[in-house]
């Protein structure tokens, strides 16, 4: 799969000392929900603007008085230019001098400066080139006002011919040494240009920046005066495929994920290309690349970089994560042991337990108090959704709830018992499961297995086929031991899921031998209790790996990236579909670039923490090649594929859930349906019938390239949805918006709240479940000290805190998050399209209603998976959130 921008950057040699602030907040910022007074005010404003636009248009079209000199016939148009300055503090005298020099001296002596030209929607009568105004210059020292949010407004005068027509675009050239952030340009209160982008110095950009008016045009409806610029901008964004990228570039291009490893360091650091060959072998890795420089930032187009607030939050999180390693490092040195000695070691990582201990100690020494205070600030907040009882093991009821918690995408309805493997039996042993009816019969409330199957009471977490092909490799790694697991769950009369059997499988020891399988069932004595806890821990470890490497990284981050790249390459900013998708593409390319550099790279965080280790990318490759399908990524299709729902036109969302109290599905369907209604209104507004869809060249170029270049390895698949009718487009866009908003939120923002207590969800295990027949001595150690055996099976002290620090960072919202239902560019982007604005208002109000519905469900005592004593509410699909780790909030895009 070719996903990503060019990976070999070439930094600008001279650092830029004075920076303007990149901020995607739009000029018309508002709350996530829109009150009726604002809607009334908007309608009045729209009528006034429309009337004024008609007057101005007539004014532009007035006949020229031939009696007057040519200069007197020119019209003057006033523009208000809004620039947002950097929020960075000026930290020294030199910075102050440079800041003053740039803003004052350069304006007096620089003959280039910032030059703007207005472009008409019409062309010159004697040639096809667009009409342009005279040059206008932006003078930094003559700002009209400067707000507390560092927003400055400047006045610029354009001189145009009376027959100029309506302004449709603005070109901007920056003659200064530094880039600046242009937020918007407004022409006499009539025409808006929502720029919201950096403007780089002309010295590092070979072309001018082009900004189009807010009006949306399909390609065939583009005014004559804008056609040339529309095509020019797309050519600029695509580039020519040559040369090295520098940070100021705005070029979107593809490159394969072939630089995750580092072959220059040796065969141990070779990693496959995501989506690459089946059964890869190191000798086939001729196209593998090492990073140009491991400290070099991977290129992303300039407009995709994080803004200041986002970057600062990330840096603070990283620093805090580094400091949190102090405690486990010191503890490991002092004790000469890297493993947990007892649950007190684990509980001591969290702030609340430390505070209790400190109160008991009543320390008197000032130095000790200071050390304790510093130590306390480095503690982790207790995960909100995990109840830590005296045993600190995962209870069965909590295990059942977690199946639909942070990883709600693996649970399937069991249709055949015993389950059957699809792997090649000549390589991986018998396809038959070791599970038998006698393992289940005592846990089915009097039902037979067949009756439970027929009544849709049995469900399964099946990780057997995913893990078994990799287990021989994984289990040779240091401190890694894993099984391919199958877990059978029974749907109780209360609507909860109860684990009733766990199958642990290892590959056959030699060709032709039987697979090594054992079955665990709920405990009847102390020994069985600890074996059952170890079995559940191995299941959770499998689940954590599948969640991170397949459902989260692959299905959301990686598989959406090609569609985002293609959108920038082929959909003009004037295209209505680009305008719809724009907030759902924010930050994703930058997030994925950071992941390639720090998370999924060889030796990175994922390999260091999760079960597959150095085989993590091969694990993802196999899932992409054999299992991923875009047509089944929408919520209803995914629920039906897994058998947890069946089509039912009598139900509100067209399907019936077989697990009625399935919080992810019930809450998700509310958001899915709201997205679908919004997209349906939007698409039908611009595409009246199939012929309009079929004639849209940009739309088809985007979709064709997303498949054939972005997902080249699967481009031949017959399941790709067609794009011929408005309904086809509605289905495709709804799926994309769902994945980038609610799907990602459900998979990402609960990672620390659900997984921050390592004993209940270990990212990997270090020991297999003891077996009396295979290793009597190991089994004897287990019998003697079962709790210590369990703790020694978990990640080490240092591994646990590193993992906790990472998921704490990636579970947090930044202060500049933009949530679903929020369009800060709404009025400036669709000012003339009342129907579209109304549709977004309705969507925003639906998000508010959904939030209240979820609150009501979390207080319903009949819903045992989200309400009850010690039961955590399910809030991952709550639309709004505050900054930080809140375990709620649905951002507009994949922002972390």
N, C-alpha and C positions, 0 to 999 in steps of 0.2 A: 504494500500500500504506500503510495507516494504521498506523504503528508508532511508539510512543513515548508518553511521558506529556506532560501539558500543559507548554507550553514557556515560558510567561510567568510567572516567579516574582516574588514580592514579598517582599523580605527583611524579617525581623523588625527593627524599628528599633533595639532595644536588644540589643547583643551579650551572650551569656551568658558570664559570667566564669569560672564553675566548671562543669566538665563531668564527667559520668560516662562511662565507657569503653564504646563499642559493640563488643561482641565476640560473634561467633556461635559460638565454641567452646562445646560443651555441657558439662553438669556431669559426665557420665560420659565423660571423654576416655580414649582408648586408642590403642594402636598400630594401624596399618593392618591388621595381620593378628592374628587371635584364636587364642591357643593353646588346647589342649584343656582345660587346668586352669581357664581362665576360663569355658569353656562349662559345665563341671561345676559350678563355683561359681554360675554364673547359674541353672542348673536348680534347685539347692537354694534359692537366694534366691527364685526365682519361686514355689516351693511354699510357702515360709515366708510370703511376702507375700500369697499367695492365701488361706492359712489365716487370717492376721491380718485380711485384708479381710473375710472372712466373719464373724469375731468382731465387728469394728467395725460392719459392716452390721447385725448382730443388735442390737448395742448401740444403734445409732441408732433401730432400730425398736421398742425396748422400750416397753411401755405406760407411760403417765404415771400416777404415784401421785397420785390426786385428793386424798388426805389432806394432801399437802405443799403449801406455798405455791408459786405459779407460778415464782418466781425460783429455787427450789431444784431445779426439774425441768430446768433448763438444763444442757447438757453442755459441757464445755470441751475444745476440740480444739487441739492444739499444732501450729503450722506452723513449718518452718524456711525462711526466705526468704534466697535467695542473690543477692547483688548484686556485680557486678564494677565496680570503680572505675577511673578513668582512670589510664593509665600515664604521663601527661604529668608532667614534672618541675615542681615549684613553683619558679618562677625568681626571685621577688622577695618582699619583705616584704609588699607589698599583697596578693599572691596568698595568702600564708600567713594573713594576717588574715581575708581573705574565706573561706578554707577553714575556719578555726576557727569563724568566726561562723556559717557555714551549718550546720556539723555540731553545734554546741553551743547557741548562743543561740536559733536558730530552733526547735529541738526544745523549748525551754522555753516560748517565748512564742507560737509559731504554733499556732493552734487547729485548723488544717486538717491540715497535715502530709500524710503518705501514709496514705490510708485504704483498707483492704481489706475486701471482703465476699465471703463464701463463698456459692456458689449450688448448690443441690441438683439432682440429676437428676430430682427429683419436683416436682410442683406442689402448691400449697395445695389442701386438700380443697374449700374453698368457692369457689374461683376458679381460673382457668387460669394465674395468674402463678406463677413458680417460687418455691420456698422459699429464703429468704435468711437468713444469719446476722446477728448484730449487727455493728456496725462494729468493726474492729480496726485499731490504729494501729502503724505501723512507726517505731521511735525509733532514729535514727542512732547515738546515743551508747551504745546498749546492744547492741552486736554481741557475739556469742558468741566468734567467732574471726576472725582475719584472716590469710589465707595469704600466702606470698611472691609469689603471682601477683595480688595486690591483690583477691582475692575475699573478701568479707565475708559472714558468715552471721548472721542476726538471728532471734530467736524472737518469734513472734506468737501470741496466744491468740484463738481464735474461740469465741464462745458460740452454741450452736445448740440447737434443740428436739430432744428425744430421738427424735422421728419425722422428723427432718430427711432421712434417706436418705443415699445416697452423694454426696459432693461431686463436682460435674461441671464447675464453672467458678469463676473468681475475677474480681471487678471491682476495679480499682485506680484511685484518684484521687490525683493528685500536686498538693498544695497549695503546694509550694515554688516558688521562682523558676526553678529549673533542672531539666533533665531528668536522669534517671538510668537506668542499664541494669539491668533485672531479668532475672536469668538463670533462676531456677527457684523454685518453691514446692513444698514437700513436706509433706503432711498426715500426721502420725503414722506416717511410713514406709510408708504404704499407697497414697496417691493422689499421683501426680506431676503437676505443672503445668510442663512445659518451656517457659518464657516466651521467653527469649532475644530480648529486644526492648527498645527504648527506651520509657520512659514520660515523656511530655511534661508540662510544667506545665499545670494545669487552665486557666490564663488564656489559653493559646494553643490549647487543645483544647476543643471544645464538648462532648465526650463522654468517658466513662470508657474506659479500656482494658479489654478483655475477654480473659482467658486461659482456655483450656479444658484439661481434663485430657488426659493422653496417649492415652487410648483413642480408637480410630478408629471412626467411625460413618458408614455411608451415610446419605443424607438421610432415607430412609424408616425408618431404625432409630434416629433421634435420640430420646433420652429426652424425655419431655414437658417436663421442667423446663428443657431446654436449647434447645428449638426456637426460642423467641422470641429468645434471645441469638444463636443461630447466624444467624438471618435479619438481626438488627440489625447484627451485625458486618459481614456482606457488604454491607449497604446503606451502612455507613460507608466501607468500602473503595472502593465504586463512586462515592460522592459523588453530587451532583445535576447535575454537568456545568456548574456556574456558578461564577463568581468566579475570582480569581487564587490560584495555589498559593503557600504559604509553606513554608519548609524543614521545619517541624514536621509538616506534613500527612502523612497516610498514605493518600492518595487515588490510586487507580490508574485512569487514563483514557487515551483514545487522542487522538493528534493526528497529522496527516500530517507527513511530512518535507518541509515547504514553507518552512522557514526556514534552509536550508543556505546560500542566497545572501543578498545584502543589496541588494535593489532600490533602497533609498533612496540608495545610492551611484551608481546609474546602471545602464544596460543591461549593462555588462560584468560586473556582479556578480549578474545574474539567473541562477538555477539552477532546474531543473525539480523537481517533486515526484516522489519516488521511486515508480515505478509509474504515472507520469502518462501524458498523451496521447502518441500516436505522432506523430512529426515535430513536436515542440513548437515554438512560435514565441513570441518575447517578448511579443507582444500578447495571447497567451493566458494570461499569468501574472497575471491579476487577483487570484488567491488567494495569491500569493506574499507572504511576510512577511519583514521584516528582524528581526534580534534586537532585543529591547527595549533591551538594553545589551550591547555586545560583551564587557564585563567581567563581566556577570552570569552566574552559574552556572545552567545549565539544571536545572529542577526534576526531582527524582526523589523518590518517597516516602521518608519518613525511614528506614524499615527497610532501604532498599536502599543507603544510603550506605556508603562504604568504612570499614572499621575502621582504628584508628590505625596498626597495623603496615603495612597495605596502603598507606595514604595517605602515610606517611613514606617507604616504599620508592619510591613514585612520585615524590615531591618530590625525593628524593636523585638519582634517575635523571634528572629534568629539569635539575637544577642541574649535574650532571656533563655532560649533553649541551650545555648552554649554554657551559660552560667549555671544552669541546673545540673550540669554534669559534674560540678565541683563536689557536691555531696556524695554521689556514688563513687567518684574517683577516690576521695579521701577515705571513705568507708572501706572500699576494696583494699586500699593500701594498709590501713590500720588492722583490718581483720585477716589480711592475707587470704581472702576468699572472694571470688567474684559472683557467688551465687547467694540467693536468699536463704538465710538461716531459719527464718520463721516469718509468720504473717506480720509481725511487728516491723520487720524491715520494709515490707510493702506498704503498710499503713503509714509508716514514718515518712513516706514520700509526699503525703498530702497535708495540707495546712491545718485542717481541723484537728487531726490526731496529735500533731506537734504542739498545738496550743494547749491541749489537755495535759500533755506530758509536762510542759513548761510550768503549768500551774501547780502540778504536784511537786515539782522539784524545788520551787521557791528559791531560784538561784540568787545569790547575794553578790557575787563578784561582778563589777561593772563590765569587765572584758567578756565574761561569759554571757552577760545580758546582750551585749552588742553582737557577739557571735550568733547568739540565738535569734536575734532580730533579723540579721542578714540571712541566716539560714531559713527563717520563716518566709522571707520574701522570695526565696528560690523554690519554695514548695509548690506543688501542683494543686490546683483547685480540685476538690473531690468531684469525680464524674457524677453528673446529676441523675443519670438514668440507671445507675447500677446500685442495687441495695447490697451493702457489704455486711453480711451477718457474721456471727462468731466463727463460722467455718470458712468464710470467704470463698466458698465454692459456688458455682452457678447452680441455682435451684432448677428443677425440671420445669416449673411453670415459667420461670424467667427465660430459660432456654427456648421454650415454645414461643414466647413473645418476641424474642430476638430474631426468630426466623423471619418475622415481618418487620424488623427494626431497621438496623443500619444496612442490611443486605436483604431487601424484600424481593429480589429478582431470581432467587434460586429455588424456592419452594414450588413443587409440582404435585399434581394429583397422581397417585399411584394407580395405574390401570391394569398392571399384570403382576401377579405374585407367584413365585419369587421374581424379583427384577432380573432382567437379562442384559448382559454387557453387549455392546456393539463392537468391541475390540476383536482383533484377529486372535482366535483361540490358539493358533499354532505358535504365536509369539507370547501372548499374555495369559495363557492357560484357559481353563474352562470358563465359558460365558455364564455358567450357572452361578447363582448366588448361594452362599452358605445359609441364608435366612430360611427358616422353616416355619410352618404354621404353629408349631409348639412354642416358638419364641414369642408369638404375638397373642395367642388365644386367651391368655389370662388377663389381658389388658384391653379388651375390646367391649367391655360392658355387656358381656353375654352374647355378643355377636360372633358368628363364624367369620373367617377371613373373607370368604366369598361374599357374604352379606355386607360386610364393611366396605368392600370394593364397590359393590352395586349401589350402595347408599352414599357413595362419595365421602367416606369417613377416613380414608387412609391417604396420607401424603408422604412425600419423600424429599429428602435432600440427598441428591445423588452426585457425589464427587468421585465415584469410582473410575469412570472412563477418562475424566480430566487429568487425574493425578497418576494413575497406574503407569502410563508410558514413561513417566519421568522419575519414578521412585528409585530405580537402581542408581540413577545419577544423584538425585537429591540425598539419598541416605548414605552416600560416600562423602558428603561434605562434612566439615567439622561442625559439631553442635547442631546437626539437622537430622531429625528422624520424623518420618511421615508415613501415613497410610493413604490409600484411596478409600474414602469412607462412604457408607450409605446409612442414612438415618431414617427410620420409619416413624411417622408421627400420626397420632390418632386424634380426630376432631371430636372433642367431648360434647356432651349435651349443653355445656355452658358456653360453647363456641370457642374454647381455647384449644391449643394444640399441645398434646402430651407426647414426649418422646417415649417410645416403647421398645425400640431395638436399635442397636448400632452394630453395623458390620465393618470390620477393619480388614483391609486386604493389602497384601504385599505381592509383588510379582513372583512367578515360579522361580525356584532356586536354580533350575537348569532347564534347557529346552525339553519340552514334552512333559515336565512334571506338573503337578497340580499347583494351583495358586495357593498361597498361604493366607487363609482367611479364618477369622474368629468372630464370634457374635457375643455382644454384651447386652444384657437386659436390666431393667430397673432392679436395684439391690434388695436383697432379703437379709443380708448380714453385713458386718463391718468390712470384711474383705471385698465383697461385691460392691459396697458403697464406694470405696476408693478406686476400684477398677472402673466403675461407672463414671466417676468424676474424671479420670484420665481419658476415658473414651470420649466424653463430651468435650474435653479440652482439645483433643485431636480433631474432632468435628469442627469446632470453632476455629481452629487453626486453618483447616481446609477452607472454611467459609471466609475467613479474613483474606486469604490469598486470592480466591475467586472474586470476591467483592472488589479488591483493589486492582487486580491485574486484568480482569475481564469486564465486569459490569461497570466499574468506575473509569479506569484508564482507557481501556479499549473502546467500549461502546459509546462513551460520552466524549472524552477528550480527543482521542486519536481519530475516531471515525467522523467526527464533526469538522475537524480541521480542513479537510479537502473542500468541503462545501463552502467554508468561510473564505478560503483562498480564492476559489473560483468566483465567488460573489464579487470580490473586489476587482477581479480581473475582467469580468464580463458584464456586470450590472453597473451602469452609470449611477452616480449619486442622484441623478434625476429620475431613475427608474423607480416606479412605485414599490416593487418588490424589494429593492435595496433599502428604501426608506422604512419598510416594514421590518426588515431583518436587522437593520443597523444596531439597535440596542442589544440584540441577542448575539452579536459577534464581539462585543466589547471585551478586551483584555485576553481573549482566549488564546490567540497566537503567542502572546507574551508568556502566559501561564504555561503553555506547552513547551515553549523554548526553555524555560527554567526547569521544567520537568526533565527534559532531555539532558540537561546539564547537571542536575543534582539528585533527581529521583530515580529515573529508570536507567541511568547510565551504568556502565560496568563498575561494580563496587559502590554504587550509590545507595540511597536510603532504602529503596524497595528491595534490592538484592540483599542488603544487610539485615533486613528485618523480617521479610516474609518467607514462607516455607520454600518456594521454588528456588530461592537464592540466585546463583549465576545463570540459572535456566529460566528466569522469569520471562524474558522476551520470547523464548521458544514456546513457553506456556501460552503467552498471549497470541503468538503467531498461529498456533494450532487452533485456538478458539476462533480467531478471525477467519482462517481458511476453511474450517469445517462447520462452523456454527452460526457466525454473524450474518444477518440479513436485514437490510434496511427496511424492507416492506413489513417486517414484524417488530419494528422498534417503537411503534406507537403503543400507547398504553392498552387499549382494548385488544389489539392483535397479540400483544405479549401475554396478556392474561389468558386469552383463549389458547395460545400455543402451549402454555404451561398447564392447561387443564384446570386452572383454578376459577375459571368463568366459562359460561356457555352462552352463545347468542340467544337473546330473548327480547323480541321487539316490544313486549309489554312492559319492560323495565325502563326506568328513566333514561339510562344511558345505552339502551339496546343490548344489554347483557346482564346475566344473573351471576353473582358471585357465589361460589360453592363454600367459601369461608366468609360468612356474612360479616363477621367482625374482623376485617382485614384492613387495618387503618391506612396503610399505604394505598391500597386500591380504592377504598371508599372516598378518601380525601382526594386522591389523585384524579379520580373520575370527575369530580367537581371542577378541578382546574382544567383538565383535558377538554371538557365540554365547553367551558368558557372560552378557551383558546380557539377551539373549532368554530364557535359562533362568530368570534371577532374576525378570524381569517376568512370565513365564508362571506361576511358582509364586505370585507375589504376587497377580496378577489372579484366578487360579482360587480363591484362598483367600477373596476377598471377593465374587466374582461366580460363583455356582454354575452359572448358565445364562444364556441370552440375555435372559430376562425381567427379570433383575436389572439388566443393563446398560440395557435399554430403559426401565426405570422410574426410573433415576437422573437426577433433574432437574438437579442441579448439574453432572454430567458432561456432559450434552447442552448445557446453557447455555454451558459452557466451550468445547466444540468448535465449536458453532454460531457463537459470537461470534468465535472465533479466525479462522474463515473469512470470515464475512460483514462483520465490522468490521475485523478485523486485516489481512485480505488481501482487502479489498473489490474491488480491481481484477480479481482472479482468482476471485471467489466463484462465478461462473457456470460455471467449468470442470467438466467431467464427470469428471475424474480424481481429485478429492478422495476419499480412502478413506471408506467407509461406517463408521458406528459403531453396530452392532446386536448384535454378539456378543462374548463374551470374546476370541476370536481377533482380531477387529477392533481391540479396545482394546490387546491385546498388541502388535500390529504398529505401531500409532500411538505408543505409549509407548516401545517399543524404538527407533524411529527418532528420537524426541526426545532420549532419553538418549544415543544414539550421537552425534548431532550436537553436543550440548553438552559431551560429554566427549572421546572419542577423535578425532572428526572435527576439532574445533577444535584439539586438541593437535597433530595431524599437520600442520595448516596454519599454526599460529602459532609454536610454540616452536623451529622451525628457521630462522626468518627471518634472524637474524644469523649463526648457524653456517653456513648455506648461502649467504646473500646478502651477508655483510658484507665481501666483497672485490669491489668494484665492477666491475673488468674482466671478471669471470666471470659476473656477473649484474647488468648495469646496469639501473636502474629506468626510464631513458629514454635515447634516443640523440639526438645533436645534428647528425649528418650522415648523409646517405644513402650507400649503397655507390657508389663512383665508377664512372661509365660513360663509356667512351672516346668513344662516339658522341654522348652528350648534352652532355658538358662536357669537351672535350679538355684544357683548362688544369687543371681540377680533377684529372683523371686523371693528368696529368703530375706534379702535386704529390704525389699518392699514390705513384706509381712512385718518385719521388725519395726520399721519406721515409715509407714505409708505416707504421712504428711510430708516428711522430708523428701521422700521419693517424688511426690507430686511437685513440690517446690523446685527440686533440682531438674525437673522436666521442663520448666518454664525458661524463657529467655533470662540471661544473666542480669545482674543488677544494672550494669552499664547499658546493655542492650535495651532493657525495659525503659529506662529513663530517656534514652535517645529516641526511641519509638514514641513515647508519650509526648515528648517535646515537639516532635514533628506533627503528630496528629492534632495537637493542641493548636499549632499555628494554622494548619489548613482547615480547621473547623471553625475559624473565626471570620466574622464579617469585618470589613474595613469601614471607616467612617464615610467613604465616598460611594458606598454600595448603592445601586439603583435597583429597586425591587419591581416584581411583576405588577402590572397595573399602572406603573409610573412612566409617563413619557414627558420629560421636561422640554422636549422640542415640539410638543403637540401643536401649540398655537402658531409657532413660526413655520412649521413644516406643512400643515394642512389648513392654513388660514382661509383659503377659498373653498375648501371642501367640507361643508358643514356636516354632511352625512358621515364622513370618516371621523371627524371630531366627536360627533355624537356616539359613534360606535366605540371609540376609546373611552369616553365617559362611562358608558354602560359597562364596559369591561372592567374599568377601575372600581365601579360600584359593586360589581360581582365579586371582585377580590375581597372587598370589605365584608360582603355577606358570607363568603366562604370562610373567612376568618371567624366570624361569629358562629357559623355552623360547626366548625371544628372545636371551638370552645365548648359548645353545647354537647358534642359527642364525648369530649374528654370528661364531662361531668355526669355522663349517663351511666349509672351503676349496672345497667344490663350489659354494657360493653366491657367485658372482663379483661380484654387485652389492652385497655387504655384507661380504666378507672377501677379503683379499689384500694384497699389498704396496702401500702408498699408498692403499688403499681404506678409506673411512670406514665404520664399522659403522652400521647403521640402528637408532636407539634412540628415535625420536620417540614410539613407542607403548609404551615401557617405562612401566608404571603409576606408579612412584614416582620422586621426585626430591628433591634438596636445593634450597635457595633459590638464585637466580641464574640465569645463562644456562647451562643444562646440556644443552640439546637432547634432553631426555627428560622424562617425567612427564606423566600424564594427570589434570588436575584434574577435580573433580566438575562444574564449570560453566565458563562463558565468563567468566573473571576478568580478562582483559586484552585 
